[in-house]
Structure formats: C-alpha cells, structure tokens
Amino acid sequence: MVASDEGAPRSDAWLHAGGTLALTPPVVMAVLNVTPDSFHDGGALYRAGSIDVPAVREAAARAVDAGAGLLDVGGESTRPGADPVDPGAEQARVVAAIEAIRDLGVPVSCDTRRASVARAALEAGAVIINDVSGLADPQMASVAAAHGAGIAIGHLRGVPKTMQSGIAFSDLLAEIGRELRAGVDAALAAGVRLEQVVVDPGIGFGKSAQQSAALVGASSRMRAATGCPVMIGASRKSFIGALSEGGPQTRLPGSLAAAVVAVQRGASIVRVHDVAETVQALAVAAAVDAAVTEEGAAS
C-alpha cells in the first residue's frame, strides 16, 4: 500500500462512481471497440454506419462470463496514424454501447480523450474514464471529480495521428514516471481523490517497440513514481508484431506473454482483447508461483 492524498495508506482498490473495485488479484479489462476502424477486429461491432448494439452486448456478456472485471468502451480509434473522430459521432457510439451493457454486473469504462464525451458516458452509466491522452482536455479531471468517477491517466506525447514521429526520451522510465505523476497531481488539484486514479504508461503511444517492451515490465516503478495502481495495455499491439513479425491477428501468444509478465512485474489491471485466454494464462502463472513458493517454504 502507498500513502494517499489524505495521509492514510492506499489499498489496492479503485474507487469509482459505482463503488470500489478490488485490484487484488489483478483485474482483466475487456476492450470493446465500437469503431469502424479498430486495428484489432476491423470494426466487428460497427455495421452499416452505426454500432451493432446486439453484437456489442453479446461481446460484453461473453467477456464477463470469461472473467473480465471491467468493460472498456471506445468510440474513437487511437491507433498510430488515426484521424480524430467527430465528437458527436464518438459520443453517440459510446453512449449507445454503454446503455446496452451497463447492467452486466461489472464496472464500465469509457475510453475517450474528450471531456464532453466522458460526461455523456458517465451520465449513460459508465463509472470510469480511461483517458489515453493524460488529461490533454483541461476539463477531463473536473468531469471525473464532479461524477466521482474513477480515472485512468495514460501517457501520450502529442496525438495519435503523429505520435510515432520524432520519438525522443533521454530516460524513458524516469520521464514517463514524472509525467504521469504530473497528471495525477493535476487530477488531485481538480478534486479527484487519489483512490480514484490508476495510471497507464501508454504502451505503443509514442514509443518504439523496444520502449514499449520495457514498459510492460515497469509497473512497480510506475507505481512507486505515482502512488497509483498501474494498468498495462499491451494486447495485440504493434511492438509484439515488431518482435514476432506478425499482424494483429497473429499476436495472441505475445499478448498473453505480455499480460503474464506485466502482472508478475506489478500491474494491477491488464487491458486485453482476448479475455478467456488471458484469464487462463494469469491463473496458471499465479498457480505456478504459489506452488513454487509453497514448495520452497516446505523444503
């Protein structure tokens, strides 16, 4: 545990608008991309100019049945090179999806960089905001504070369209730790409680493949730098392809390896596309760790 903004130790839990989510054991967050250009599925939940609401609900229910502890809805692709989406279109997508899945028994998060979309998502039933931009919208933290929402503060320099150009870090982990802590401080200044905050080092967001790989194992350091639990979103990302020479559909084995390593190195949440496979991989890794520990204690 770490000290909170009120001086008391912070437990491994995430306070959000609907209650508190325990983060021990680590939680699997399921990705629900309701966009026509998802890098992973190419828009499987989006058909004929709008989201496929029955398909969204089916995918969300399947993820919950498989062990997802969070559902993360995104209405704008933030893959490298992506163009921004009209805010009204993004809002319509996420609100329709959230209304379709808010009764499935797990917290719903909205993946957005815009405070206006975040506000509409929270009013529709989301309880957490996942902001990959690190509070680039100056109203985002105030929206979270006003609704008592949980917030994931991501690390990103620039915007998705150009973020892979001119990547420059002199000390990757130190700089990201400092910049994430600055985001946490900005959220606290806006009235967000420390217990509402999780941080994400932004794997693939303005980082090289090698830098992204390093960040998969850096959760303990990010936790120490920020005082907050850490979320790792490595699933199906391009750094895995750079290491294994495969497109998004071939990256499941690498994604599972990244999830296991991330949790073993201190991650409290892993954001994934493949819930059942990740839940199984993490369960086996935890059982092996426990068996090794027990055997060592008995010898």
C-alpha angles and dihedrals in degrees: 000000000000135000115274128217088264093053098253121113114269115234124218094267137105119229113212141163093277100043135283129322116208112226096195111116095030116265129237113222115203119219117227109183110191095185133109092233108045109160089220107046103009093237104316091159094047123071138163095003099311141059119283099237097190090049091049092052092046092050092047093048090049090052092050091048088051092055108272112157094191136031116212116198119196127184099181127057112234096183116135110287095015118149117231118262125231106265092230092054092047091049093049091052098049096041092053091048095046092049089053096052108028093101097057095100103251130088117272121220128195117218104212142133094206126086092208091056091044091053092051091046092052091048088051093055109278114133101190134049119213106200111184091183095068096242096313087156103072091213096054098090092046090053090051091048094049092053098038087238128164113243133203110205111206130197118243133147110205124344133308093255093065106011095113093058121092097004108186131171126157092190109013102193097038093049095046091046091052094045093048090049089052088055091050091050091050090052092049090049088055092054102266114140119234089239088064094058132091122171131218121195091214106243108207093010104116094331134114121241091259092049091048090051090052091051093055087070098037102083096111090053093047090049091052092047096048108024090232137107114261131236120202121201107186099134116138092338126156096254087067089053090049089055096043105024097239141122125243094278092057097049103085096104091049091046091054091049090051092049093051093047092046093054093044088052095051110279115151096193133028117198109212146166095212107057104170093047093047093048090052094046092050092046092053092046091050092048091050092049091049093047092049091049093048093047091049092050091050095049 
